[in-house]
């Protein structure tokens, strides 16, 4: 029997170590052999203190002050597998992929089989006899298979499902991915205990996982909820800004029944928004992956026709409900308008639309095919006007400050950002009204088609053919 806890604070200037230490004190009865805390600070840097002994023996004020960062994982150990060696004090850590910290309570009944798999198939070195290190490396191996530079919630859920498929026994786990967030999950039979709770703060919402509700109660967290068997919960530190904007626009008494993403890129934001607002998340649109991007298609008529072919709304998810649809951005509004109408046709009572990006009101001059400003749905319009244009009951945009703050968390050394499509400030200079008018004439749908006709590909082909004859 062990005790586990994880904490993420909304205020990134605060230190999670103090409350993690308090929490481990409240879990001391679950393990007196060893204790440890790992925190994550600026730029994803990890800080660790752990060792054999009681919580009071392992930590003092000086060591707690060394644990920098607003999120972290804690563990107290009672060894039921492995040994009492200091090397088996948790949390455990692997640097690849992404920097993962892991703490676990429970036992695996097929540990020997998994060690063989780790050695012969995954080629990952297991340094101790601890089941926790096995679970960590299986999780890491599953994430490694994505091959991605940056992972999202879907990748993590898939990796955890992979754990459920091969790890047999009872286990409750907390994990932290450097710079990303914290995770809690429970074995498919729900044998070992774990739950989570929330707490409002001036900067947003704090989240805590713990083996027992007494930890959350003692730290003034509210609404403790046990994770269900086979359930995983992910708290992403970087995707809460849109949820804050939705709450500001719709108010605490909002009547949203369900949050639905427009596949695929808005899923991450929709998941986190649903989690923070405690509203049901559902997949309501089926996407045809063989239809090209409407954003780059020539002509508004073709874009509009293609949206209906690209997405199909499932009536079961919309009928009789007030829905909040989350999209990554709104440019011309072609997709958004059709999506809103599809939701209404499927039976939605009210349709709210949230954009992960701020309102796009200015053209892009640096290589992205943003049209002339007159083709942008947000040009010279406020949010109420845009809602009318799209047929939505209300439209919510991420604010620019929130977007920049979220991006800065990945690389605080970047001090300025090109946000010209949102604020009209072109960082390179030499972009004036005359240049934008010239660009608008070139990019207008009708003008672009005429220009492309003049540059017929046959001309190039004939010219090359003649060159070959000489």
ABEGO torsion letter per residue (X at the ends): XBBBBBBBBABAABBAAAAAAAAAAAAAAABAABBBBBBBBBGGBBBBBBEBEBAAAABBAAAAAABBEABBBBBBBBBABEBABAAABOBBBBAOBGGBBBBBBEBBAAAAAAAAAAAAAAGBBBABABAAAAAAAAAAAAAAAAGBABBBAAAAAAAAAAAAAABBEBBBBBBBBBGAEBBBBBBAAGABBBBBBBBBBAAEBBBBBBABAAAAAAAGBBGBBBBBBGBBBBBBAAAAAAAAAAAAAAEAABABABBBBBOAAAAAAAAAAAAAAGBBBBBABBBBAABBBAAABBEAAAAAAAAAAABBBBAAAABGBBBBBBBABBBAGAAAAAAAAAAAAAGBABBBBBBABBBBABBBAAGBBBBBAAABAABGBBAAAAAAAAGBABBBBBBAAAAAAAAAAABAABABBBAAAAAGBBAAEGBBAAAAAAAAAAABAAAAAAAAAAABAAAAAAAAAAAAAX
